[in-house]
Amino acid sequence: MDDRQIVATRASKITLTCDGSSRTVELYSQEGLELTASLMLKLAAEYRLMYKPTWLGLPIIQLPTDIVMMQELIWKLRPDVIVECGLAHGGAAVLYASICELIGKGRVIGVDIEVREHNRAAIESHPMWKRIEIIEGSSIGPSTVAEIKARVGNAQTVLVVLDSNHSREHVSRELSAYHEMVTPGSYLVTMDGAQANLWDIPRGEREWKDDNPLIAIHDFLREHAEFQVDPHYTRMQVTSSPDGFLRRLTDEEVERR
Ligand SMILES: C[S@@+](CC[C@H](N)C(=O)[O-])C[C@H]1O[C@@H](n2cnc3c(N)ncnc32)[C@H](O)[C@@H]1O
């Protein structure tokens, strides 16, 4: 038998030991699934696995599970405009644009505080460039927000994705600046709430415990009953965006509450 083969039967348990205490759970229980998924996320962040994928040739800083969920969401919503705060290398903008291309409508407005020349060149020479617009500036800068609002115009279905600076303060300001652009029934996807659970990994930072997008999301939800977490898009368990898929209720749903 191959020595590297891992055998794990119905009777298997998994024990996590940390700082002198330990916890044991049945591997195939719900607890076992949650513990394993949460450890997978810590390992993915430690080994920077989210920096490894590309989409149609451009680096995309996402876990494969989250990439699949965004594909599902866009296919279902069929948005006219997708606003992405935090463009980086452009891989996610190309992902969103490529699904729009298959749908036959939709454009992506990508904003980043710094669009490096080689990234801009790669995005502009990509076949999906025809569905992408780039704005360079801080996503919370009043002129940038005004510019995006103007470009969104009165589009029928607007999806917003926040994936730029992941401090609590910045995400709070983005949520407040962008939530009104999200059309009823659409989503305000707020990424990287998992930072709240990554402060303990070797490359993590202790401050993340109290400074992360998840706290900003929960603060926002307390003030905005018209948005609700949709757990459907985090059902793959291994996600960088727990509680990050915020659906804006329709007017009828708000009335019925
Ligand atoms: C995690 S990366 C984005 C990854 C990208 N969305 C993807 O999925 O491939 C974060 C990006 O946010 C940008 N950023 C940081 N602060 C920003 C700000 N205030 N406004 C806009 N972009 C910002 C950074 O320059 C960086 O490119």
The ligand as an SDF file (V2000), in Angstrom:
LIG
                    3D

 27 29  0  0  0  0  0  0  0  0999 V2000
   -7.2920   41.6090   -2.7740 C   0  0  0  0  0  0  0  0  0  0  0  0
   -6.8250   42.6680   -4.0570 S   0  0  0  0  0  0  0  0  0  0  0  0
   -8.1930   42.5450   -5.1620 C   0  0  0  0  0  0  0  0  0  0  0  0
   -8.2850   41.2160   -5.8270 C   0  0  0  0  0  0  0  0  0  0  0  0
   -9.2540   41.1550   -6.9800 C   0  0  0  0  0  0  0  0  0  0  0  0
  -10.5650   41.6170   -6.6290 N   0  0  0  0  0  0  0  0  0  0  0  0
   -9.3410   39.7330   -7.4610 C   0  0  0  0  0  0  0  0  0  0  0  0
  -10.3230   39.0370   -7.1030 O   0  0  0  0  0  0  0  0  0  0  0  0
   -8.4420   39.3010   -8.1570 O   0  0  0  0  0  0  0  0  0  0  0  0
   -7.0220   44.2390   -3.3470 C   0  0  0  0  0  0  0  0  0  0  0  0
   -6.8100   45.4130   -4.2920 C   0  0  0  0  0  0  0  0  0  0  0  0
   -7.4050   46.5410   -3.6670 O   0  0  0  0  0  0  0  0  0  0  0  0
   -6.6610   47.6850   -3.9980 C   0  0  0  0  0  0  0  0  0  0  0  0
   -6.9400   48.7480   -3.0250 N   0  0  0  0  0  0  0  0  0  0  0  0
   -6.4170   48.9430   -1.7860 C   0  0  0  0  0  0  0  0  0  0  0  0
   -6.9420   50.0410   -1.2160 N   0  0  0  0  0  0  0  0  0  0  0  0
   -7.8280   50.5490   -2.1050 C   0  0  0  0  0  0  0  0  0  0  0  0
   -8.6910   51.6740   -2.1120 C   0  0  0  0  0  0  0  0  0  0  0  0
   -8.7400   52.5280   -1.0950 N   0  0  0  0  0  0  0  0  0  0  0  0
   -9.4620   51.8820   -3.1920 N   0  0  0  0  0  0  0  0  0  0  0  0
   -9.4240   51.0370   -4.2610 C   0  0  0  0  0  0  0  0  0  0  0  0
   -8.6250   49.9820   -4.3080 N   0  0  0  0  0  0  0  0  0  0  0  0
   -7.8290   49.7260   -3.2600 C   0  0  0  0  0  0  0  0  0  0  0  0
   -5.2100   47.1930   -4.0020 C   0  0  0  0  0  0  0  0  0  0  0  0
   -4.4260   48.0750   -4.8020 O   0  0  0  0  0  0  0  0  0  0  0  0
   -5.3650   45.7880   -4.5640 C   0  0  0  0  0  0  0  0  0  0  0  0
   -5.1410   45.7960   -5.9630 O   0  0  0  0  0  0  0  0  0  0  0  0
  1  2  1  0
  2  3  1  0
  2 10  1  0
  3  4  1  0
  4  5  1  0
  5  6  1  0
  5  7  1  0
  7  8  2  0
  7  9  1  0
 10 11  1  0
 11 12  1  0
 11 26  1  0
 12 13  1  0
 13 14  1  0
 13 24  1  0
 14 15  1  0
 14 23  1  0
 15 16  2  0
 16 17  1  0
 17 18  1  0
 17 23  2  0
 18 19  1  0
 18 20  2  0
 20 21  1  0
 21 22  2  0
 22 23  1  0
 24 25  1  0
 24 26  1  0
 26 27  1  0
M  CHG  2   2   1   9  -1
M  END
$$$$
